[in-house]
Amino acid sequence: MARLSLPTTARLASALRVDPANSTVVKTLNRLSRPSLLSLVLDWLDERNLSLCPPLLRRPDASDDEDEDDFYPPAQSLEELRELYENMQERKGGRREVVDRILEGDWRYGLSLYQLAMADLQYLYDHPGSLKWTAYRIQRLQTPAHEDDADRPEKADQESLSVPRFHPSTFLQNLQAEVLPDVKAHYNFDRPKGFPLLLLRIFIIDSPYNTDLAVSTRHRGRPGVSNSNTNATTSFDTSRTIYIAFPDASPHMYISKSAASASSAASSGEAKSLRALVVEGIPKALSRPRERYALKATNLTTKNLTAMLAVKGAGRTNAAGGGWSVYAGTEVADLKADNPLQTLLPTPPLSDADADADEEGDGARKRKRVDLDTDPKDTEYEGQIKSARKAAQARFGDAAKVDDGKGIERLDVIIEDPFPTDVARSLGDEDEDERDRRRDDDPAEARRKSKGRRSTLDLSISVDGQDDEGREEATWAPRVKISFHGSHVFAGMRQLVEAGIVDGGKMPGWMTGEEGVTIGAVRHGRIKGFKGSGV
């Protein structure tokens, strides 16, 4: 431990060691499976990581009887230690055996922050749905044309297509400058296999020091007060972990929800404020002189990184959801056949001759629900199934399939459309004199009319938007909230359309995933992102 520690704004070094008895270290290792633990240890013993993950080895000048009482005697060399863990991979055993060997044997003097970061990332790769991600769009701000405009609120440049240049070391240096001086962070970059993105793990500790004092497990009390009598929490107990994903060639980034440490007792409000601090610091770290950027929420939240990359990534599916996905093929054949710029475009399923024939006739006729108990050989049943599948193919295209691995778990929508005026007027065709006569005859009706607010039905009855006295009257809109839950919400919608339960021709576009949001408000049949996502 350093003899003298002063508060500083520097970030935590990756070589800082944490006591293996720390509850956070124990839980981080115990939540990994035995194969993942052994694979992780072999990564620690790789030549590229030895400088940050040094194990305990036996001293060359040590006597033969020095380690007789040691339950886990140190290995003679790195090759011997690697062979030991490789043999553990080949035989069966429990996870506890590997954890004890790590904490009480080969790394008994502590695990570095880099090792804990690798363990956290290994758990994330083993459980991809353990974090909830929110997508943000990087927008360039307009440069003030005059000095007088510098004090005005900054506006986003909607016409600019520029994306900030990203250099990891420069970004971390600028981001650390935006963090509070009494907070220290450890940063670790990694590139997941199979994902076109760069992942940044930020481990934040509430401490003004960047030495061993920041990760020490000793309780620090007031001067003159014994440490055994104080209940002060350590800096490790209030730590937070945030992940930031930078997709390749995309103007978006994904930020995870702040995760607390194993022994944290901090409130959720502190976690939200910490996450907000990071979100505010990211655009400042990306900005340069006369080239400033801001983050704008896209109201897309999911635990599936594959779905996030499909909707807010750099591929052709970024703005081609639902039925438009037929134009977003990634194969070479799809680029030639399903390109909107080609002369011969793919034929929409509902434009076939038989589909057009089915649509002709009485438009007011209600769609019959498919009866699953009907004889499959029935011609009418087969026609309904065929028509429903064509409608699903037209509305969803190649997207929203159960096995595509791009499932959205939740969709929250608020319906803010006004109450239909035609229905209200049909209920209010009574003559005014007839209503007055009925109110005089019915005392209960007269009491309801004389006190209290007007009923919602009366508020919706108006002629040309005016009330009985000729004043403008606001249109009444019921507040209806719809929430869809499941492993793949839009795949479930597609199955409902294929089963004939939902009319594919009349369902709104936001039910097919075309808008690319998971939170929104529907006005006049079109979904708008919450707080203005630009949709």
JOPEMO-V979422 format. One line per field, one symbol per residue. psi: psi as a letter, one per 20 degrees, with the letter a starting at -180 (. if undefined). Layout:
psi->???
This chain:
psi->qqhppqprjqrqqiipqqpiiphggghhhhiqrghhghhghhhhjqhhjhhilprpqpqhjqrhjhkhjphnqqqhrhghgghghhhhhhrqarhhggghhghiehlijqprhhghghgghghhhhnhjiqpqppqpopqqppphrhhihiqpqqqohipjqpqpoogghghghhhhiqqhjpqqpqpqqoqpipmrppppooppnqiqkahhhjqjqpoaqpipqhijqjpqrhhhkqqpppppnqplqkrqpprqpprrhjpjqrhhhgghgghgghhhghhhiqrpknqrqpppikopriohghghhhlbjaijgkmrchiiijkqirhhhhhhkpiiqgoqqpqhjjrghhhhhhqbohipqppppoiiqphipghghgggghhhhgghhhhcjrlqhjijlpphqopppojqqpphgghhhikiqqhhhhhhhhhhohhhhghhhqrrqqhghhiorokjqahjjqppqpppqopppppqrhnghhhghhhghijhpohhiqrhiiijhikqiprpppkipppqpkmij.
